[in-house]
Amino acid sequence: MTHSQVCPGPWKKLLVCTDGSPNSQVAVYETLNLARLCGSTVFALQVLQIVPEFEAVAPDLMVRLAEEIRAQMEVIKVKGAATGVTMETCIRSSVSPFRAILEEIERLQPDLVVMGRYGKTGLARLMLGSVTARIAGLSPVNVLVVPLEATGGFSHLLIASDGSPCSAAAFREALAIARRTHAKLVAVSVATRKKETALSKEILKNLGVAAQKCGVKLESEALVGEPDEAIVEAAQKSRAEMIVLGSHGRTGWKRLLLGSVAERVIGRTSCPVLVVKKASEQAR
């Protein structure tokens, strides 16, 4: 990603999760760029998944995997040192990678978690890798999901809102980033049926008022269609460098790890997606 020279957020502590896959390597690169801009400390985490069946019949395999992980983390240390970034690395062993990551989030209390869209086991499909989806849904802090083909930055943001509390938190975060980086900010609201566009327009009107109070120029558009498809198309059309979303929308069930619209947008778009989990009192 090509960044502006302004730190987009108060992100002094970054946690990047890697598994050695190409997607996670891009996430590491992105994290180092952010750390350089923000003066952040980076914590790089990799989890060795314990498979009891393998340990019983092929213990040497687990030893080799552990050695590979240590080698990969050494490479990350070298990259961090080359960019002048303060970095700590951590290797954990667990039967459940996503639980180990959540435990590290709880321990470290990072300001932002950065992950690749797919891991080594991720299928080339229009959904997320299972670990990334679970972390994006369950993390108590914001998660930046970076696709392999990411080439953008923070100078042009697209915020999608459906009027839900999570969307409101995402909009506040987008406003804060736009104020810091002087980014162009575009808002969209999607109605699944044409007769519901009045609600979308009302949502966007309220966002416009809030943006004006913060001194941020906001362009907005009410769309009709499948929400995930419309959001991705709007991002492509406006050449957005990052999409900002709430983790769940008005129709998202609390039992879901991540709202289906958010998951599909992340799986389909070619730009990074910031999944907002924490609501700030006001745009920073």
C-alpha positions as CSV (number, residue, x, y, z in Angstrom):
1,M,0.0,0.0,0.0
2,T,1.1,3.5,-0.7
3,H,0.5,5.8,2.2
4,S,0.2,9.5,2.8
5,Q,2.8,10.9,5.2
6,V,0.2,11.3,8.0
7,C,-0.6,8.7,10.6
8,P,-4.3,7.8,10.1
9,G,-5.0,6.9,13.7
10,P,-3.8,6.9,17.3
11,W,-2.3,3.5,16.7
12,K,0.7,3.2,19.0
13,K,0.5,-0.5,19.4
14,L,-0.1,-2.8,16.4
15,L,-0.7,-6.5,16.4
16,V,-0.1,-8.3,13.1
17,C,-1.1,-12.0,12.8
18,T,0.8,-14.1,10.3
19,D,1.0,-17.7,9.2
20,G,3.7,-17.3,6.5
21,S,1.1,-17.2,3.7
22,P,1.4,-14.6,0.9
23,N,-1.7,-12.8,2.3
24,S,-0.2,-12.5,5.8
25,Q,3.1,-11.3,4.3
26,V,1.3,-8.4,2.8
27,A,-0.3,-7.7,6.2
28,V,3.1,-7.6,7.7
29,Y,4.3,-5.1,5.1
30,E,1.2,-3.0,5.7
31,T,1.8,-3.1,9.4
32,L,5.4,-1.9,9.1
33,N,4.3,1.0,6.9
34,L,1.7,2.0,9.5
35,A,4.2,1.7,12.3
36,R,6.7,3.9,10.5
37,L,4.1,6.6,10.0
38,C,2.6,6.4,13.5
39,G,5.7,5.6,15.5
40,S,4.0,2.4,16.6
41,T,5.4,-0.7,18.3
42,V,4.6,-3.8,16.3
43,F,3.8,-7.2,17.9
44,A,4.0,-10.0,15.3
45,L,2.2,-13.2,16.3
46,Q,2.2,-16.6,14.7
47,V,0.3,-19.6,16.0
48,L,1.5,-23.2,15.6
49,Q,-1.6,-25.2,15.4
50,I,-1.4,-28.4,17.4
51,V,-3.0,-31.4,15.8
52,P,-3.1,-34.2,18.4
53,E,-3.3,-36.8,15.7
54,F,-0.1,-35.5,14.1
55,E,1.7,-35.4,17.4
56,A,0.9,-39.0,18.0
57,V,1.9,-40.4,14.6
58,A,4.3,-37.8,13.2
59,P,6.0,-35.9,16.0
60,D,8.9,-35.0,13.7
61,L,6.4,-33.1,11.4
62,M,5.4,-30.8,14.3
63,V,9.1,-30.2,15.1
64,R,9.7,-29.2,11.5
65,L,6.7,-26.9,11.5
66,A,7.9,-25.2,14.6
67,E,11.3,-24.6,13.0
68,E,9.7,-23.2,9.9
69,I,7.7,-20.7,12.1
70,R,10.8,-19.6,14.0
71,A,12.6,-19.0,10.7
72,Q,9.6,-17.0,9.3
73,M,9.5,-14.8,12.4
74,E,13.3,-14.2,12.2
75,V,12.7,-12.8,8.6
76,I,9.9,-10.5,10.0
77,K,12.4,-9.3,12.7
78,V,14.9,-8.4,10.0
79,K,12.2,-6.5,8.0
80,G,11.3,-4.6,11.1
81,A,14.8,-3.7,11.9
82,A,15.4,-2.6,8.3
83,T,12.5,-0.1,8.5
84,G,13.5,1.2,12.0
85,V,10.3,-0.2,13.6
86,T,10.3,-1.4,17.2
87,M,9.1,-5.0,17.0
88,E,8.4,-7.9,19.3
89,T,7.6,-11.4,18.0
90,C,5.6,-14.1,19.6
91,I,5.0,-17.8,18.8
92,R,2.2,-19.6,20.4
93,S,1.1,-23.2,20.2
94,S,-2.6,-24.0,20.4
95,V,-5.2,-26.4,19.1
96,S,-7.3,-23.3,18.2
97,P,-5.4,-20.5,16.4
98,F,-8.2,-18.0,16.7
99,R,-8.5,-18.5,20.4
100,A,-4.8,-18.0,20.9
101,I,-5.0,-14.8,18.9
102,L,-7.9,-13.5,21.0
103,E,-5.9,-14.3,24.1
104,E,-3.0,-12.3,22.8
105,I,-5.3,-9.4,21.9
106,E,-6.6,-9.4,25.5
107,R,-3.0,-9.6,26.9
108,L,-1.5,-6.9,24.6
109,Q,-4.4,-4.5,24.3
110,P,-3.3,-3.3,20.8
111,D,-4.9,-0.3,19.2
112,L,-5.3,-2.1,15.9
113,V,-5.1,-5.7,14.7
114,V,-3.9,-6.3,11.1
115,M,-4.6,-9.6,9.2
116,G,-4.4,-11.0,5.7
117,R,-7.7,-11.9,4.1
118,Y,-6.8,-15.6,3.7
119,G,-4.3,-17.9,5.4
120,K,-2.7,-21.0,4.2
121,T,-6.0,-22.9,4.4
122,G,-8.1,-20.1,2.8
123,L,-10.0,-21.2,-0.3
124,A,-10.1,-18.9,-3.3
125,R,-13.8,-18.1,-2.7
126,L,-15.9,-15.0,-2.0
127,M,-15.7,-15.3,1.7
128,L,-13.0,-14.9,4.4
129,G,-10.5,-17.4,5.8
130,S,-12.1,-18.8,8.9
131,V,-9.5,-17.5,11.4
132,T,-9.7,-13.9,9.9
133,A,-13.5,-14.0,10.0
134,R,-13.6,-15.1,13.6
135,I,-11.1,-12.5,14.7
136,A,-12.8,-9.7,12.8
137,G,-16.1,-10.7,14.5
138,L,-14.8,-11.4,18.0
139,S,-11.9,-9.0,18.5
140,P,-12.7,-6.2,21.0
141,V,-10.5,-3.8,18.9
142,N,-10.7,-2.7,15.3
143,V,-9.3,-5.1,12.7
144,L,-7.7,-4.1,9.4
145,V,-8.1,-6.9,6.8
146,V,-5.6,-6.6,3.9
147,P,-6.1,-8.4,0.6
148,L,-3.2,-9.7,-1.4
149,E,-3.7,-7.2,-4.2
150,A,-4.0,-4.1,-1.9
151,T,-2.4,-1.0,-3.5
152,G,-4.2,1.9,-1.8
153,G,-3.7,4.1,1.2
154,F,-5.7,6.4,3.3
155,S,-6.4,9.4,1.0
156,H,-9.8,8.2,-0.2
157,L,-12.2,6.4,2.1
158,L,-15.6,4.8,1.6
159,I,-17.9,4.3,4.5
160,A,-21.0,2.1,4.2
161,S,-23.8,2.7,6.7
162,D,-27.2,1.2,7.4
163,G,-28.0,3.3,10.4
164,S,-27.0,0.6,12.9
165,P,-24.9,1.3,16.1
166,C,-22.0,-0.5,14.5
167,S,-22.3,1.6,11.4
168,A,-22.4,4.7,13.6
169,A,-19.1,3.7,15.2
170,A,-17.6,3.0,11.8
171,F,-18.6,6.5,10.6
172,R,-17.0,8.1,13.6
173,E,-13.8,6.2,12.9
174,A,-13.9,7.2,9.2
175,L,-14.4,10.9,10.2
176,A,-11.4,10.7,12.5
177,I,-9.2,9.3,9.8
178,A,-10.4,11.8,7.2
179,R,-9.7,14.7,9.6
180,R,-6.2,13.4,10.3
181,T,-5.2,12.6,6.7
182,H,-7.5,15.2,4.9
183,A,-8.9,12.2,3.0
184,K,-11.7,12.3,0.5
185,L,-14.7,10.6,2.3
186,V,-17.6,9.0,0.4
187,A,-20.6,7.5,2.2
188,V,-23.1,5.0,0.7
189,S,-26.2,3.4,2.1
190,V,-27.8,0.5,0.3
191,A,-31.5,-0.3,0.1
192,T,-32.4,-3.8,-1.0
193,R,-35.6,-2.5,-2.5
194,K,-36.3,0.7,-4.3
195,K,-39.1,1.6,-1.9
196,E,-36.6,1.6,1.0
197,T,-34.4,4.3,-0.5
198,A,-36.1,7.0,1.7
199,L,-34.4,5.4,4.8
200,S,-31.0,5.3,3.0
201,K,-31.3,9.0,2.1
202,E,-32.2,9.9,5.6
203,I,-29.2,8.0,6.9
204,L,-26.9,9.8,4.5
205,K,-28.5,13.2,5.4
206,N,-27.6,12.6,9.0
207,L,-24.1,11.6,8.1
208,G,-23.7,14.8,6.1
209,V,-24.8,16.9,9.0
210,A,-22.3,15.2,11.3
211,A,-19.5,15.5,8.8
212,Q,-20.1,19.2,8.3
213,K,-19.9,19.8,12.1
214,C,-16.5,18.1,12.0
215,G,-15.3,20.2,9.0
216,V,-15.2,17.1,6.7
217,K,-16.5,17.3,3.2
218,L,-18.7,14.2,2.5
219,E,-19.9,12.9,-0.8
220,S,-22.8,10.5,-0.5
221,E,-25.0,8.2,-2.6
222,A,-28.1,6.1,-1.9
223,L,-27.9,2.8,-3.7
224,V,-30.3,-0.1,-4.5
225,G,-29.3,-3.7,-4.7
226,E,-27.5,-6.5,-2.7
227,P,-25.6,-4.6,0.0
228,D,-22.2,-6.3,-0.4
229,E,-22.2,-6.1,-4.2
230,A,-23.3,-2.4,-4.2
231,I,-20.6,-1.5,-1.7
232,V,-17.8,-3.2,-3.6
233,E,-19.0,-1.7,-6.9
234,A,-19.2,1.8,-5.2
235,A,-15.6,1.4,-3.9
236,Q,-14.4,0.4,-7.3
237,K,-16.2,3.3,-9.0
238,S,-14.9,5.9,-6.6
239,R,-11.4,4.4,-6.5
240,A,-11.6,4.0,-2.7
241,E,-8.3,3.1,-1.1
242,M,-10.0,1.7,2.0
243,I,-13.6,0.7,3.0
244,V,-14.7,1.3,6.6
245,L,-17.5,-1.0,7.9
246,G,-19.1,-1.8,11.2
247,S,-18.8,-5.5,12.1
248,H,-22.6,-6.0,12.1
249,G,-25.5,-4.2,10.5
250,R,-29.2,-3.7,11.4
251,T,-30.0,-7.2,10.3
252,G,-27.0,-8.9,11.8
253,W,-27.7,-11.5,14.4
254,K,-25.6,-11.3,17.5
255,R,-24.9,-15.0,17.3
256,L,-23.0,-14.5,14.1
257,L,-19.2,-14.0,14.4
258,L,-19.2,-11.4,11.7
259,G,-22.1,-9.8,9.8
260,S,-22.6,-11.5,6.5
261,V,-22.4,-8.2,4.6
262,A,-19.1,-7.3,6.2
263,E,-17.7,-10.7,5.4
264,R,-18.8,-10.7,1.8
265,V,-17.5,-7.2,1.2
266,I,-14.1,-8.2,2.7
267,G,-14.0,-11.3,0.5
268,R,-14.9,-9.5,-2.7
269,T,-13.0,-6.2,-2.6
270,S,-9.5,-5.5,-3.7
271,C,-8.8,-2.8,-1.1
272,P,-8.3,-3.1,2.6
273,V,-11.3,-3.1,4.9
274,L,-11.3,-1.6,8.4
275,V,-13.8,-3.5,10.6
276,V,-14.7,-1.1,13.4
277,K,-15.5,-2.7,16.8
278,K,-15.0,0.1,19.3
279,A,-17.2,3.2,19.4
280,S,-15.4,6.4,20.2
281,E,-17.2,9.3,21.9
282,Q,-16.5,11.6,19.1
283,A,-14.4,11.9,15.9
284,R,-10.8,12.3,17.1
